[in-house]
Amino acid sequence: DELLSAVVARPGDPAPRREAAAVCRRNGQTQEALRWLRGALEVAPTDKLAHAALADLYDELGDANRAAAHRARAK
């Protein structure tokens, strides 16, 4: 609830979306984590932390091409 409130209060800030993705990832909700990270990039396309998190998640999923693309944008 706290993170959802932060998303609503700060719609242009990718941080609450990244945090929600981290919570989902810890809970094994991979698709939800992907959704939150993609949302973070919708509001801040150059957010390096979101790109880095997506790179790690895609590595975990075995998608080396997507991981590499996001890792390059995380630099």
mmJSON file of the N, C-alpha and C atoms, coordinates in Angstrom:
{"data_MODEL":{"atom_site":{
"group_PDB":["ATOM","ATOM","ATOM","ATOM","ATOM","ATOM","ATOM","ATOM","ATOM","ATOM","ATOM","ATOM","ATOM","ATOM","ATOM","ATOM","ATOM","ATOM","ATOM","ATOM","ATOM","ATOM","ATOM","ATOM","ATOM","ATOM","ATOM","ATOM","ATOM","ATOM","ATOM","ATOM","ATOM","ATOM","ATOM","ATOM","ATOM","ATOM","ATOM","ATOM","ATOM","ATOM","ATOM","ATOM","ATOM","ATOM","ATOM","ATOM","ATOM","ATOM","ATOM","ATOM","ATOM","ATOM","ATOM","ATOM","ATOM","ATOM","ATOM","ATOM","ATOM","ATOM","ATOM","ATOM","ATOM","ATOM","ATOM","ATOM","ATOM","ATOM","ATOM","ATOM","ATOM","ATOM","ATOM","ATOM","ATOM","ATOM","ATOM","ATOM","ATOM","ATOM","ATOM","ATOM","ATOM","ATOM","ATOM","ATOM","ATOM","ATOM","ATOM","ATOM","ATOM","ATOM","ATOM","ATOM","ATOM","ATOM","ATOM","ATOM","ATOM","ATOM","ATOM","ATOM","ATOM","ATOM","ATOM","ATOM","ATOM","ATOM","ATOM","ATOM","ATOM","ATOM","ATOM","ATOM","ATOM","ATOM","ATOM","ATOM","ATOM","ATOM","ATOM","ATOM","ATOM","ATOM","ATOM","ATOM","ATOM","ATOM","ATOM","ATOM","ATOM","ATOM","ATOM","ATOM","ATOM","ATOM","ATOM","ATOM","ATOM","ATOM","ATOM","ATOM","ATOM","ATOM","ATOM","ATOM","ATOM","ATOM","ATOM","ATOM","ATOM","ATOM","ATOM","ATOM","ATOM","ATOM","ATOM","ATOM","ATOM","ATOM","ATOM","ATOM","ATOM","ATOM","ATOM","ATOM","ATOM","ATOM","ATOM","ATOM","ATOM","ATOM","ATOM","ATOM","ATOM","ATOM","ATOM","ATOM","ATOM","ATOM","ATOM","ATOM","ATOM","ATOM","ATOM","ATOM","ATOM","ATOM","ATOM","ATOM","ATOM","ATOM","ATOM","ATOM","ATOM","ATOM","ATOM","ATOM","ATOM","ATOM","ATOM","ATOM","ATOM","ATOM","ATOM","ATOM","ATOM","ATOM","ATOM","ATOM","ATOM","ATOM","ATOM","ATOM","ATOM","ATOM","ATOM","ATOM","ATOM","ATOM","ATOM","ATOM","ATOM"],
"id":[1,2,3,4,5,6,7,8,9,10,11,12,13,14,15,16,17,18,19,20,21,22,23,24,25,26,27,28,29,30,31,32,33,34,35,36,37,38,39,40,41,42,43,44,45,46,47,48,49,50,51,52,53,54,55,56,57,58,59,60,61,62,63,64,65,66,67,68,69,70,71,72,73,74,75,76,77,78,79,80,81,82,83,84,85,86,87,88,89,90,91,92,93,94,95,96,97,98,99,100,101,102,103,104,105,106,107,108,109,110,111,112,113,114,115,116,117,118,119,120,121,122,123,124,125,126,127,128,129,130,131,132,133,134,135,136,137,138,139,140,141,142,143,144,145,146,147,148,149,150,151,152,153,154,155,156,157,158,159,160,161,162,163,164,165,166,167,168,169,170,171,172,173,174,175,176,177,178,179,180,181,182,183,184,185,186,187,188,189,190,191,192,193,194,195,196,197,198,199,200,201,202,203,204,205,206,207,208,209,210,211,212,213,214,215,216,217,218,219,220,221,222,223,224,225],
"type_symbol":["N","C","C","N","C","C","N","C","C","N","C","C","N","C","C","N","C","C","N","C","C","N","C","C","N","C","C","N","C","C","N","C","C","N","C","C","N","C","C","N","C","C","N","C","C","N","C","C","N","C","C","N","C","C","N","C","C","N","C","C","N","C","C","N","C","C","N","C","C","N","C","C","N","C","C","N","C","C","N","C","C","N","C","C","N","C","C","N","C","C","N","C","C","N","C","C","N","C","C","N","C","C","N","C","C","N","C","C","N","C","C","N","C","C","N","C","C","N","C","C","N","C","C","N","C","C","N","C","C","N","C","C","N","C","C","N","C","C","N","C","C","N","C","C","N","C","C","N","C","C","N","C","C","N","C","C","N","C","C","N","C","C","N","C","C","N","C","C","N","C","C","N","C","C","N","C","C","N","C","C","N","C","C","N","C","C","N","C","C","N","C","C","N","C","C","N","C","C","N","C","C","N","C","C","N","C","C","N","C","C","N","C","C","N","C","C","N","C","C","N","C","C","N","C","C"],
"label_atom_id":["N","CA","C","N","CA","C","N","CA","C","N","CA","C","N","CA","C","N","CA","C","N","CA","C","N","CA","C","N","CA","C","N","CA","C","N","CA","C","N","CA","C","N","CA","C","N","CA","C","N","CA","C","N","CA","C","N","CA","C","N","CA","C","N","CA","C","N","CA","C","N","CA","C","N","CA","C","N","CA","C","N","CA","C","N","CA","C","N","CA","C","N","CA","C","N","CA","C","N","CA","C","N","CA","C","N","CA","C","N","CA","C","N","CA","C","N","CA","C","N","CA","C","N","CA","C","N","CA","C","N","CA","C","N","CA","C","N","CA","C","N","CA","C","N","CA","C","N","CA","C","N","CA","C","N","CA","C","N","CA","C","N","CA","C","N","CA","C","N","CA","C","N","CA","C","N","CA","C","N","CA","C","N","CA","C","N","CA","C","N","CA","C","N","CA","C","N","CA","C","N","CA","C","N","CA","C","N","CA","C","N","CA","C","N","CA","C","N","CA","C","N","CA","C","N","CA","C","N","CA","C","N","CA","C","N","CA","C","N","CA","C","N","CA","C","N","CA","C","N","CA","C","N","CA","C","N","CA","C","N","CA","C"],
"label_alt_id":[null,null,null,null,null,null,null,null,null,null,null,null,null,null,null,null,null,null,null,null,null,null,null,null,null,null,null,null,null,null,null,null,null,null,null,null,null,null,null,null,null,null,null,null,null,null,null,null,null,null,null,null,null,null,null,null,null,null,null,null,null,null,null,null,null,null,null,null,null,null,null,null,null,null,null,null,null,null,null,null,null,null,null,null,null,null,null,null,null,null,null,null,null,null,null,null,null,null,null,null,null,null,null,null,null,null,null,null,null,null,null,null,null,null,null,null,null,null,null,null,null,null,null,null,null,null,null,null,null,null,null,null,null,null,null,null,null,null,null,null,null,null,null,null,null,null,null,null,null,null,null,null,null,null,null,null,null,null,null,null,null,null,null,null,null,null,null,null,null,null,null,null,null,null,null,null,null,null,null,null,null,null,null,null,null,null,null,null,null,null,null,null,null,null,null,null,null,null,null,null,null,null,null,null,null,null,null,null,null,null,null,null,null,null,null,null,null,null,null,null,null,null,null,null,null],
"label_comp_id":["ASP","ASP","ASP","GLU","GLU","GLU","LEU","LEU","LEU","LEU","LEU","LEU","SER","SER","SER","ALA","ALA","ALA","VAL","VAL","VAL","VAL","VAL","VAL","ALA","ALA","ALA","ARG","ARG","ARG","PRO","PRO","PRO","GLY","GLY","GLY","ASP","ASP","ASP","PRO","PRO","PRO","ALA","ALA","ALA","PRO","PRO","PRO","ARG","ARG","ARG","ARG","ARG","ARG","GLU","GLU","GLU","ALA","ALA","ALA","ALA","ALA","ALA","ALA","ALA","ALA","VAL","VAL","VAL","CYS","CYS","CYS","ARG","ARG","ARG","ARG","ARG","ARG","ASN","ASN","ASN","GLY","GLY","GLY","GLN","GLN","GLN","THR","THR","THR","GLN","GLN","GLN","GLU","GLU","GLU","ALA","ALA","ALA","LEU","LEU","LEU","ARG","ARG","ARG","TRP","TRP","TRP","LEU","LEU","LEU","ARG","ARG","ARG","GLY","GLY","GLY","ALA","ALA","ALA","LEU","LEU","LEU","GLU","GLU","GLU","VAL","VAL","VAL","ALA","ALA","ALA","PRO","PRO","PRO","THR","THR","THR","ASP","ASP","ASP","LYS","LYS","LYS","LEU","LEU","LEU","ALA","ALA","ALA","HIS","HIS","HIS","ALA","ALA","ALA","ALA","ALA","ALA","LEU","LEU","LEU","ALA","ALA","ALA","ASP","ASP","ASP","LEU","LEU","LEU","TYR","TYR","TYR","ASP","ASP","ASP","GLU","GLU","GLU","LEU","LEU","LEU","GLY","GLY","GLY","ASP","ASP","ASP","ALA","ALA","ALA","ASN","ASN","ASN","ARG","ARG","ARG","ALA","ALA","ALA","ALA","ALA","ALA","ALA","ALA","ALA","HIS","HIS","HIS","ARG","ARG","ARG","ALA","ALA","ALA","ARG","ARG","ARG","ALA","ALA","ALA","LYS","LYS","LYS"],
"label_asym_id":["A","A","A","A","A","A","A","A","A","A","A","A","A","A","A","A","A","A","A","A","A","A","A","A","A","A","A","A","A","A","A","A","A","A","A","A","A","A","A","A","A","A","A","A","A","A","A","A","A","A","A","A","A","A","A","A","A","A","A","A","A","A","A","A","A","A","A","A","A","A","A","A","A","A","A","A","A","A","A","A","A","A","A","A","A","A","A","A","A","A","A","A","A","A","A","A","A","A","A","A","A","A","A","A","A","A","A","A","A","A","A","A","A","A","A","A","A","A","A","A","A","A","A","A","A","A","A","A","A","A","A","A","A","A","A","A","A","A","A","A","A","A","A","A","A","A","A","A","A","A","A","A","A","A","A","A","A","A","A","A","A","A","A","A","A","A","A","A","A","A","A","A","A","A","A","A","A","A","A","A","A","A","A","A","A","A","A","A","A","A","A","A","A","A","A","A","A","A","A","A","A","A","A","A","A","A","A","A","A","A","A","A","A","A","A","A","A","A","A","A","A","A","A","A","A"],
"label_entity_id":["1","1","1","1","1","1","1","1","1","1","1","1","1","1","1","1","1","1","1","1","1","1","1","1","1","1","1","1","1","1","1","1","1","1","1","1","1","1","1","1","1","1","1","1","1","1","1","1","1","1","1","1","1","1","1","1","1","1","1","1","1","1","1","1","1","1","1","1","1","1","1","1","1","1","1","1","1","1","1","1","1","1","1","1","1","1","1","1","1","1","1","1","1","1","1","1","1","1","1","1","1","1","1","1","1","1","1","1","1","1","1","1","1","1","1","1","1","1","1","1","1","1","1","1","1","1","1","1","1","1","1","1","1","1","1","1","1","1","1","1","1","1","1","1","1","1","1","1","1","1","1","1","1","1","1","1","1","1","1","1","1","1","1","1","1","1","1","1","1","1","1","1","1","1","1","1","1","1","1","1","1","1","1","1","1","1","1","1","1","1","1","1","1","1","1","1","1","1","1","1","1","1","1","1","1","1","1","1","1","1","1","1","1","1","1","1","1","1","1","1","1","1","1","1","1"],
"label_seq_id":[1,1,1,2,2,2,3,3,3,4,4,4,5,5,5,6,6,6,7,7,7,8,8,8,9,9,9,10,10,10,11,11,11,12,12,12,13,13,13,14,14,14,15,15,15,16,16,16,17,17,17,18,18,18,19,19,19,20,20,20,21,21,21,22,22,22,23,23,23,24,24,24,25,25,25,26,26,26,27,27,27,28,28,28,29,29,29,30,30,30,31,31,31,32,32,32,33,33,33,34,34,34,35,35,35,36,36,36,37,37,37,38,38,38,39,39,39,40,40,40,41,41,41,42,42,42,43,43,43,44,44,44,45,45,45,46,46,46,47,47,47,48,48,48,49,49,49,50,50,50,51,51,51,52,52,52,53,53,53,54,54,54,55,55,55,56,56,56,57,57,57,58,58,58,59,59,59,60,60,60,61,61,61,62,62,62,63,63,63,64,64,64,65,65,65,66,66,66,67,67,67,68,68,68,69,69,69,70,70,70,71,71,71,72,72,72,73,73,73,74,74,74,75,75,75],
"pdbx_PDB_ins_code":[null,null,null,null,null,null,null,null,null,null,null,null,null,null,null,null,null,null,null,null,null,null,null,null,null,null,null,null,null,null,null,null,null,null,null,null,null,null,null,null,null,null,null,null,null,null,null,null,null,null,null,null,null,null,null,null,null,null,null,null,null,null,null,null,null,null,null,null,null,null,null,null,null,null,null,null,null,null,null,null,null,null,null,null,null,null,null,null,null,null,null,null,null,null,null,null,null,null,null,null,null,null,null,null,null,null,null,null,null,null,null,null,null,null,null,null,null,null,null,null,null,null,null,null,null,null,null,null,null,null,null,null,null,null,null,null,null,null,null,null,null,null,null,null,null,null,null,null,null,null,null,null,null,null,null,null,null,null,null,null,null,null,null,null,null,null,null,null,null,null,null,null,null,null,null,null,null,null,null,null,null,null,null,null,null,null,null,null,null,null,null,null,null,null,null,null,null,null,null,null,null,null,null,null,null,null,null,null,null,null,null,null,null,null,null,null,null,null,null,null,null,null,null,null,null],
"Cartn_x":[0.825,0.0,0.869,1.957,2.848,3.46,3.904,4.516,3.497,2.29,1.249,0.94,0.916,0.695,1.826,3.055,4.208,4.151,3.708,3.569,2.555,1.445,0.407,0.883,1.567,2.027,3.154,3.979,5.13,5.108,4.166,3.977,5.178,6.023,7.175,8.443,8.346,9.508,9.556,10.629,10.71,11.04,11.524,11.988,10.924,9.693,8.71,8.386,8.438,8.188,9.323,10.566,11.707,11.6,11.188,11.029,9.936,8.832,7.75,8.254,9.068,9.638,10.532,11.317,12.21,11.401,10.313,9.454,8.856,8.361,7.777,8.817,9.998,11.062,11.408,11.528,11.817,10.718,9.491,8.35,8.109,9.023,8.899,7.886,7.468,6.488,7.223,7.838,8.697,7.951,6.787,6.044,5.628,5.253,4.902,6.133,7.277,8.519,8.838,8.689,8.918,7.965,6.705,5.709,6.086,6.502,6.883,8.13,9.102,10.322,10.038,9.183,8.797,8.059,7.252,6.558,7.538,8.588,9.613,10.248,10.479,11.081,10.099,8.819,7.829,7.888,8.068,8.105,9.502,10.536,11.918,12.742,12.654,13.288,14.797,15.469,16.922,17.35,16.414,16.729,17.685,18.923,19.969,19.694,19.115,18.832,17.755,16.752,15.707,16.288,17.143,17.782,18.667,19.396,20.257,19.42,18.319,17.447,16.841,16.447,15.907,16.98,18.205,19.297,19.483,19.486,19.634,18.476,17.272,16.09,16.085,16.434,16.483,17.601,18.726,19.774,19.224,18.501,17.899,16.93,16.244,15.273,15.91,17.225,17.932,17.796,17.401,17.247,18.461,19.541,20.815,20.737,19.966,19.879,19.236,18.11,17.458,18.31,18.943,19.819,20.933,21.56,22.664,22.185,21.007,20.484,20.248,19.69,19.432,20.716,21.642,22.911,23.657,23.585,24.241,23.622,22.318,21.631,21.797,22.281,22.484,23.802,24.641,25.974,25.906],
"Cartn_y":[-1.198,0.0,1.262,1.199,2.355,2.672,1.654,1.867,2.37,1.836,2.315,3.782,4.167,5.578,6.444,5.943,6.696,6.844,5.798,5.862,6.939,6.982,7.968,9.375,9.51,10.824,11.373,10.475,10.909,10.178,10.522,9.758,9.765,10.754,10.814,10.23,9.691,9.149,7.632,7.104,5.663,4.876,5.532,4.836,3.944,4.439,3.541,2.325,2.492,1.367,0.348,0.849,-0.063,-0.818,-0.109,-0.759,-1.826,-1.521,-2.508,-3.732,-3.5,-4.611,-5.472,-4.833,-5.586,-6.453,-5.911,-6.682,-7.875,-7.634,-8.722,-9.787,-9.352,-10.305,-11.175,-10.553,-11.321,-12.336,-11.998,-12.88,-13.879,-13.914,-14.868,-14.484,-13.227,-12.736,-12.06,-12.886,-12.387,-11.506,-11.933,-11.149,-9.793,-9.757,-8.486,-7.591,-8.179,-7.413,-6.798,-7.587,-7.064,-5.911,-6.072,-5.026,-3.728,-3.832,-2.626,-1.966,-2.763,-2.182,-1.543,-2.156,-1.534,-0.229,-0.206,1.026,2.105,1.715,2.684,3.311,2.487,3.018,3.825,3.59,4.427,5.864,6.028,7.391,7.992,7.144,7.631,6.686,6.857,5.917,5.735,6.695,6.587,6.187,5.737,5.37,4.175,4.44,3.413,2.281,2.613,1.577,0.614,1.119,0.243,-0.635,-0.06,-0.861,-1.944,-1.607,-2.593,-3.711,-3.347,-4.356,-5.266,-4.674,-5.488,-6.409,-5.919,-6.759,-7.971,-7.743,-8.85,-9.833,-9.299,-10.155,-10.978,-10.337,-11.086,-12.134,-11.829,-12.837,-14.049,-13.752,-14.813,-15.668,-15.022,-15.721,-16.401,-16.198,-16.831,-16.105,-14.836,-14.048,-13.12,-13.685,-12.965,-11.724,-11.769,-10.619,-9.415,-9.638,-8.533,-8.051,-8.99,-8.613,-7.697,-8.055,-7.256,-5.868,-5.806,-4.511,-3.593,-4.11,-3.278,-2.967,-3.901,-3.647,-2.5,-2.47,-1.389,-0.034,-0.003,1.252,1.638,0.699,0.968,1.685,1.754,2.389,3.883],
"Cartn_z":[0.0,0.0,0.0,0.775,0.848,-0.515,-1.211,-2.524,-3.537,-3.488,-4.402,-4.138,-2.878,-2.531,-3.066,-2.978,-3.482,-4.996,-5.686,-7.153,-7.528,-6.818,-7.099,-6.743,-5.612,-5.152,-6.025,-6.58,-7.394,-8.73,-9.591,-10.836,-11.778,-11.712,-12.61,-12.018,-10.818,-10.119,-10.302,-10.896,-11.096,-9.827,-8.782,-7.577,-6.93,-6.706,-6.083,-6.947,-8.248,-9.147,-9.061,-8.969,-8.797,-7.483,-6.438,-5.131,-5.178,-5.839,-5.974,-6.74,-7.765,-8.534,-7.651,-6.795,-5.902,-4.938,-4.419,-3.518,-4.264,-5.462,-6.26,-6.56,-6.894,-7.221,-6.019,-4.848,-3.631,-3.332,-3.725,-3.474,-4.603,-5.568,-6.66,-7.722,-7.74,-8.717,-9.875,-10.694,-11.769,-12.762,-13.191,-14.189,-13.628,-12.364,-11.731,-11.629,-11.307,-11.23,-12.593,-13.64,-14.993,-15.296,-14.921,-15.173,-14.461,-13.2,-12.462,-13.053,-13.464,-14.038,-15.39,-16.181,-17.456,-17.195,-16.156,-15.767,-15.341,-14.638,-14.238,-15.474,-16.496,-17.725,-18.559,-18.381,-19.073,-18.565,-17.263,-16.699,-16.752,-16.841,-16.88,-17.756,-19.078,-20.012,-19.85,-19.253,-19.105,-17.699,-16.873,-15.493,-15.469,-15.081,-15.101,-14.115,-12.968,-11.975,-12.458,-13.144,-13.694,-14.793,-15.633,-16.683,-16.064,-15.014,-14.359,-13.741,-13.105,-12.503,-13.574,-14.695,-15.789,-16.354,-16.478,-16.97,-16.061,-14.753,-13.802,-13.905,-14.021,-14.09,-15.376,-16.497,-17.755,-17.735,-17.069,-16.908,-16.164,-15.089,-14.28,-15.102,-16.038,-16.88,-18.082,-18.262,-19.37,-20.694,-20.652,-21.875,-22.019,-22.552,-22.641,-23.523,-24.597,-25.496,-24.816,-24.161,-23.455,-22.286,-21.593,-20.482,-20.974,-22.072,-22.616,-23.046,-23.651,-24.099,-22.909,-21.844,-20.669,-19.92,-19.898,-19.23,-19.922,-21.248,-22.001,-21.66,-21.437,-21.115,-19.649,-18.826,-17.408,-17.145,-18.145,-17.974,-18.08],
"occupancy":[1.0,1.0,1.0,1.0,1.0,1.0,1.0,1.0,1.0,1.0,1.0,1.0,1.0,1.0,1.0,1.0,1.0,1.0,1.0,1.0,1.0,1.0,1.0,1.0,1.0,1.0,1.0,1.0,1.0,1.0,1.0,1.0,1.0,1.0,1.0,1.0,1.0,1.0,1.0,1.0,1.0,1.0,1.0,1.0,1.0,1.0,1.0,1.0,1.0,1.0,1.0,1.0,1.0,1.0,1.0,1.0,1.0,1.0,1.0,1.0,1.0,1.0,1.0,1.0,1.0,1.0,1.0,1.0,1.0,1.0,1.0,1.0,1.0,1.0,1.0,1.0,1.0,1.0,1.0,1.0,1.0,1.0,1.0,1.0,1.0,1.0,1.0,1.0,1.0,1.0,1.0,1.0,1.0,1.0,1.0,1.0,1.0,1.0,1.0,1.0,1.0,1.0,1.0,1.0,1.0,1.0,1.0,1.0,1.0,1.0,1.0,1.0,1.0,1.0,1.0,1.0,1.0,1.0,1.0,1.0,1.0,1.0,1.0,1.0,1.0,1.0,1.0,1.0,1.0,1.0,1.0,1.0,1.0,1.0,1.0,1.0,1.0,1.0,1.0,1.0,1.0,1.0,1.0,1.0,1.0,1.0,1.0,1.0,1.0,1.0,1.0,1.0,1.0,1.0,1.0,1.0,1.0,1.0,1.0,1.0,1.0,1.0,1.0,1.0,1.0,1.0,1.0,1.0,1.0,1.0,1.0,1.0,1.0,1.0,1.0,1.0,1.0,1.0,1.0,1.0,1.0,1.0,1.0,1.0,1.0,1.0,1.0,1.0,1.0,1.0,1.0,1.0,1.0,1.0,1.0,1.0,1.0,1.0,1.0,1.0,1.0,1.0,1.0,1.0,1.0,1.0,1.0,1.0,1.0,1.0,1.0,1.0,1.0,1.0,1.0,1.0,1.0,1.0,1.0,1.0,1.0,1.0,1.0,1.0,1.0],
"B_iso_or_equiv":[0.0,0.0,0.0,0.0,0.0,0.0,0.0,0.0,0.0,0.0,0.0,0.0,0.0,0.0,0.0,0.0,0.0,0.0,0.0,0.0,0.0,0.0,0.0,0.0,0.0,0.0,0.0,0.0,0.0,0.0,0.0,0.0,0.0,0.0,0.0,0.0,0.0,0.0,0.0,0.0,0.0,0.0,0.0,0.0,0.0,0.0,0.0,0.0,0.0,0.0,0.0,0.0,0.0,0.0,0.0,0.0,0.0,0.0,0.0,0.0,0.0,0.0,0.0,0.0,0.0,0.0,0.0,0.0,0.0,0.0,0.0,0.0,0.0,0.0,0.0,0.0,0.0,0.0,0.0,0.0,0.0,0.0,0.0,0.0,0.0,0.0,0.0,0.0,0.0,0.0,0.0,0.0,0.0,0.0,0.0,0.0,0.0,0.0,0.0,0.0,0.0,0.0,0.0,0.0,0.0,0.0,0.0,0.0,0.0,0.0,0.0,0.0,0.0,0.0,0.0,0.0,0.0,0.0,0.0,0.0,0.0,0.0,0.0,0.0,0.0,0.0,0.0,0.0,0.0,0.0,0.0,0.0,0.0,0.0,0.0,0.0,0.0,0.0,0.0,0.0,0.0,0.0,0.0,0.0,0.0,0.0,0.0,0.0,0.0,0.0,0.0,0.0,0.0,0.0,0.0,0.0,0.0,0.0,0.0,0.0,0.0,0.0,0.0,0.0,0.0,0.0,0.0,0.0,0.0,0.0,0.0,0.0,0.0,0.0,0.0,0.0,0.0,0.0,0.0,0.0,0.0,0.0,0.0,0.0,0.0,0.0,0.0,0.0,0.0,0.0,0.0,0.0,0.0,0.0,0.0,0.0,0.0,0.0,0.0,0.0,0.0,0.0,0.0,0.0,0.0,0.0,0.0,0.0,0.0,0.0,0.0,0.0,0.0,0.0,0.0,0.0,0.0,0.0,0.0,0.0,0.0,0.0,0.0,0.0,0.0],
"pdbx_formal_charge":[null,null,null,null,null,null,null,null,null,null,null,null,null,null,null,null,null,null,null,null,null,null,null,null,null,null,null,null,null,null,null,null,null,null,null,null,null,null,null,null,null,null,null,null,null,null,null,null,null,null,null,null,null,null,null,null,null,null,null,null,null,null,null,null,null,null,null,null,null,null,null,null,null,null,null,null,null,null,null,null,null,null,null,null,null,null,null,null,null,null,null,null,null,null,null,null,null,null,null,null,null,null,null,null,null,null,null,null,null,null,null,null,null,null,null,null,null,null,null,null,null,null,null,null,null,null,null,null,null,null,null,null,null,null,null,null,null,null,null,null,null,null,null,null,null,null,null,null,null,null,null,null,null,null,null,null,null,null,null,null,null,null,null,null,null,null,null,null,null,null,null,null,null,null,null,null,null,null,null,null,null,null,null,null,null,null,null,null,null,null,null,null,null,null,null,null,null,null,null,null,null,null,null,null,null,null,null,null,null,null,null,null,null,null,null,null,null,null,null,null,null,null,null,null,null],
"auth_seq_id":[1,1,1,2,2,2,3,3,3,4,4,4,5,5,5,6,6,6,7,7,7,8,8,8,9,9,9,10,10,10,11,11,11,12,12,12,13,13,13,14,14,14,15,15,15,16,16,16,17,17,17,18,18,18,19,19,19,20,20,20,21,21,21,22,22,22,23,23,23,24,24,24,25,25,25,26,26,26,27,27,27,28,28,28,29,29,29,30,30,30,31,31,31,32,32,32,33,33,33,34,34,34,35,35,35,36,36,36,37,37,37,38,38,38,39,39,39,40,40,40,41,41,41,42,42,42,43,43,43,44,44,44,45,45,45,46,46,46,47,47,47,48,48,48,49,49,49,50,50,50,51,51,51,52,52,52,53,53,53,54,54,54,55,55,55,56,56,56,57,57,57,58,58,58,59,59,59,60,60,60,61,61,61,62,62,62,63,63,63,64,64,64,65,65,65,66,66,66,67,67,67,68,68,68,69,69,69,70,70,70,71,71,71,72,72,72,73,73,73,74,74,74,75,75,75],
"auth_comp_id":["ASP","ASP","ASP","GLU","GLU","GLU","LEU","LEU","LEU","LEU","LEU","LEU","SER","SER","SER","ALA","ALA","ALA","VAL","VAL","VAL","VAL","VAL","VAL","ALA","ALA","ALA","ARG","ARG","ARG","PRO","PRO","PRO","GLY","GLY","GLY","ASP","ASP","ASP","PRO","PRO","PRO","ALA","ALA","ALA","PRO","PRO","PRO","ARG","ARG","ARG","ARG","ARG","ARG","GLU","GLU","GLU","ALA","ALA","ALA","ALA","ALA","ALA","ALA","ALA","ALA","VAL","VAL","VAL","CYS","CYS","CYS","ARG","ARG","ARG","ARG","ARG","ARG","ASN","ASN","ASN","GLY","GLY","GLY","GLN","GLN","GLN","THR","THR","THR","GLN","GLN","GLN","GLU","GLU","GLU","ALA","ALA","ALA","LEU","LEU","LEU","ARG","ARG","ARG","TRP","TRP","TRP","LEU","LEU","LEU","ARG","ARG","ARG","GLY","GLY","GLY","ALA","ALA","ALA","LEU","LEU","LEU","GLU","GLU","GLU","VAL","VAL","VAL","ALA","ALA","ALA","PRO","PRO","PRO","THR","THR","THR","ASP","ASP","ASP","LYS","LYS","LYS","LEU","LEU","LEU","ALA","ALA","ALA","HIS","HIS","HIS","ALA","ALA","ALA","ALA","ALA","ALA","LEU","LEU","LEU","ALA","ALA","ALA","ASP","ASP","ASP","LEU","LEU","LEU","TYR","TYR","TYR","ASP","ASP","ASP","GLU","GLU","GLU","LEU","LEU","LEU","GLY","GLY","GLY","ASP","ASP","ASP","ALA","ALA","ALA","ASN","ASN","ASN","ARG","ARG","ARG","ALA","ALA","ALA","ALA","ALA","ALA","ALA","ALA","ALA","HIS","HIS","HIS","ARG","ARG","ARG","ALA","ALA","ALA","ARG","ARG","ARG","ALA","ALA","ALA","LYS","LYS","LYS"],
"auth_asym_id":["A","A","A","A","A","A","A","A","A","A","A","A","A","A","A","A","A","A","A","A","A","A","A","A","A","A","A","A","A","A","A","A","A","A","A","A","A","A","A","A","A","A","A","A","A","A","A","A","A","A","A","A","A","A","A","A","A","A","A","A","A","A","A","A","A","A","A","A","A","A","A","A","A","A","A","A","A","A","A","A","A","A","A","A","A","A","A","A","A","A","A","A","A","A","A","A","A","A","A","A","A","A","A","A","A","A","A","A","A","A","A","A","A","A","A","A","A","A","A","A","A","A","A","A","A","A","A","A","A","A","A","A","A","A","A","A","A","A","A","A","A","A","A","A","A","A","A","A","A","A","A","A","A","A","A","A","A","A","A","A","A","A","A","A","A","A","A","A","A","A","A","A","A","A","A","A","A","A","A","A","A","A","A","A","A","A","A","A","A","A","A","A","A","A","A","A","A","A","A","A","A","A","A","A","A","A","A","A","A","A","A","A","A","A","A","A","A","A","A","A","A","A","A","A","A"],
"auth_atom_id":["N","CA","C","N","CA","C","N","CA","C","N","CA","C","N","CA","C","N","CA","C","N","CA","C","N","CA","C","N","CA","C","N","CA","C","N","CA","C","N","CA","C","N","CA","C","N","CA","C","N","CA","C","N","CA","C","N","CA","C","N","CA","C","N","CA","C","N","CA","C","N","CA","C","N","CA","C","N","CA","C","N","CA","C","N","CA","C","N","CA","C","N","CA","C","N","CA","C","N","CA","C","N","CA","C","N","CA","C","N","CA","C","N","CA","C","N","CA","C","N","CA","C","N","CA","C","N","CA","C","N","CA","C","N","CA","C","N","CA","C","N","CA","C","N","CA","C","N","CA","C","N","CA","C","N","CA","C","N","CA","C","N","CA","C","N","CA","C","N","CA","C","N","CA","C","N","CA","C","N","CA","C","N","CA","C","N","CA","C","N","CA","C","N","CA","C","N","CA","C","N","CA","C","N","CA","C","N","CA","C","N","CA","C","N","CA","C","N","CA","C","N","CA","C","N","CA","C","N","CA","C","N","CA","C","N","CA","C","N","CA","C","N","CA","C","N","CA","C","N","CA","C","N","CA","C","N","CA","C","N","CA","C"],
"pdbx_PDB_model_num":[1,1,1,1,1,1,1,1,1,1,1,1,1,1,1,1,1,1,1,1,1,1,1,1,1,1,1,1,1,1,1,1,1,1,1,1,1,1,1,1,1,1,1,1,1,1,1,1,1,1,1,1,1,1,1,1,1,1,1,1,1,1,1,1,1,1,1,1,1,1,1,1,1,1,1,1,1,1,1,1,1,1,1,1,1,1,1,1,1,1,1,1,1,1,1,1,1,1,1,1,1,1,1,1,1,1,1,1,1,1,1,1,1,1,1,1,1,1,1,1,1,1,1,1,1,1,1,1,1,1,1,1,1,1,1,1,1,1,1,1,1,1,1,1,1,1,1,1,1,1,1,1,1,1,1,1,1,1,1,1,1,1,1,1,1,1,1,1,1,1,1,1,1,1,1,1,1,1,1,1,1,1,1,1,1,1,1,1,1,1,1,1,1,1,1,1,1,1,1,1,1,1,1,1,1,1,1,1,1,1,1,1,1,1,1,1,1,1,1,1,1,1,1,1,1]
}}}
